[in-house]
């Protein structure tokens, strides 16, 4: 049972759909999805292949709830045109906003974001979460844009205490949940 009673948090796992970080960090993504489900919260992702799909698999492996936000307009377009997965999702929200618009809706629907590996889409999701003051957990050592987050914040002359860094995705999820519990007085 989630700490917030009947209302589980929606925790987004953001990461690369393809590229070297997928092979390198897929176990980290599964571990993050698994931990989100184990502590009774809902995993949300961009309903794509790669690290988000591994996170969804992790959540489903322990009986968790996984919701995907698709760039497609319909389920048919999600599967046939975008060629995106459905296997590990309890529900697919077809945004009809392509990738850029989907990313905005996904992150604005999240109570917290976990970044693993990633490329430009993950960086975009980070920027939205940062501006929205959404707690962000960066899985260090997962490659991709996560390796550049500190440098990006330094170059932008921005910092915030709710950007957390940890090499253990389960511990990072627990730390994010603690921030949310504090924020919502749970």
Secondary structure as the mmCIF struct_conf table of DSSP 4:
data_model
#
loop_
_struct_conf.conf_type_id
_struct_conf.id
_struct_conf.beg_label_comp_id
_struct_conf.beg_label_asym_id
_struct_conf.beg_label_seq_id
_struct_conf.end_label_comp_id
_struct_conf.end_label_asym_id
_struct_conf.end_label_seq_id
TURN_TY1_P TURN_TY1_P1 UNK A 3 UNK A 6
STRN STRN1 UNK A 10 UNK A 15
BEND BEND1 UNK A 17 UNK A 19
HELX_RH_AL_P HELX_RH_AL_P1 UNK A 20 UNK A 38
TURN_TY1_P TURN_TY1_P2 UNK A 39 UNK A 40
STRN STRN2 UNK A 42 UNK A 45
BEND BEND2 UNK A 47 UNK A 47
BEND BEND3 UNK A 49 UNK A 49
TURN_TY1_P TURN_TY1_P3 UNK A 50 UNK A 50
HELX_RH_AL_P HELX_RH_AL_P2 UNK A 51 UNK A 61
TURN_TY1_P TURN_TY1_P4 UNK A 62 UNK A 63
STRN STRN3 UNK A 65 UNK A 70
BEND BEND4 UNK A 71 UNK A 74
HELX_RH_AL_P HELX_RH_AL_P3 UNK A 75 UNK A 76
HELX_RH_PI_P HELX_RH_PI_P1 UNK A 77 UNK A 81
BEND BEND5 UNK A 82 UNK A 82
TURN_TY1_P TURN_TY1_P5 UNK A 87 UNK A 88
BEND BEND6 UNK A 90 UNK A 90
STRN STRN4 UNK A 91 UNK A 94
BEND BEND7 UNK A 97 UNK A 97
HELX_RH_AL_P HELX_RH_AL_P4 UNK A 98 UNK A 108
TURN_TY1_P TURN_TY1_P6 UNK A 109 UNK A 109
BEND BEND8 UNK A 111 UNK A 111
STRN STRN5 UNK A 112 UNK A 116
BEND BEND9 UNK A 117 UNK A 117
HELX_RH_AL_P HELX_RH_AL_P5 UNK A 120 UNK A 131
TURN_TY1_P TURN_TY1_P7 UNK A 132 UNK A 133
STRN STRN6 UNK A 135 UNK A 139
TURN_TY1_P TURN_TY1_P8 UNK A 140 UNK A 141
BEND BEND10 UNK A 142 UNK A 142
HELX_RH_3T_P HELX_RH_3T_P1 UNK A 144 UNK A 148
HELX_RH_AL_P HELX_RH_AL_P6 UNK A 149 UNK A 155
TURN_TY1_P TURN_TY1_P9 UNK A 156 UNK A 157
TURN_TY1_P TURN_TY1_P10 UNK A 161 UNK A 162
STRN STRN7 UNK A 163 UNK A 166
BEND BEND11 UNK A 167 UNK A 167
HELX_RH_AL_P HELX_RH_AL_P7 UNK A 169 UNK A 183
TURN_TY1_P TURN_TY1_P11 UNK A 184 UNK A 185
#
